[in-house]
Amino acid sequence: MEEKPGVAIMELVESIALGGPEEGTVLIYEVKPEAVPEGMHIGDFFLVTFDDHVSEVAWGVGATPEDALEMAMYQWSRYEFDNPFKMAYDKRRSSSKGEKR
C-alpha cells in the first residue's frame, strides 16, 4: 500500500526577542500533523527556530517548548558564539518565576 502525503498546521506560539532588533529572535512553533490512514501518524510537537533577520533556521524539536529549547541549546553549543537559545530559555524561566509570585 502506498503512503499518502500528510499535512500539518504550524502555529507560532511564542516569540522571544533577544534584545535589540540586530540580535535576532527565538521563535517557538507548535506543529500539529493531521494523521493519514495509510501514512503519517506523527503526534503534535514543538519546533524552535532562530531568526537573525536574514534567515530562519530550525534548531530544536521536542514534545514541549522546553524540550525543543533544550535541544536547540545543545545543537548551538558546538559554536563559540553566544547561545541565543540559552538566552531565550533563561528569559522564559525568569518571566515564568515572576508570574508565579
KAGI-V653477 format. One record per backbone hydrogen bond with DSSP energy under -1.0 kcal/mol. CO is the residue of the C=O (numbers start at 0). NH is the residue of the N-H. If there is no record, write none. Layout:
BEGIN
CO,NH
CO,NH
END
This chain:
BEGIN
6,33
8,31
10,29
13,27
15,25
19,22
23,17
24,50
25,15
26,48
27,12
27,13
28,46
29,10
30,44
31,8
35,38
39,35
44,30
45,61
46,28
47,58
47,59
48,26
49,56
50,24
54,51
56,49
59,47
61,45
63,67
64,68
65,69
66,70
67,71
68,72
69,73
70,74
71,75
72,76
75,78
82,86
83,87
84,88
85,89
86,90
87,91
88,92
89,93
90,94
91,95
92,96
93,97
94,98
95,99
END
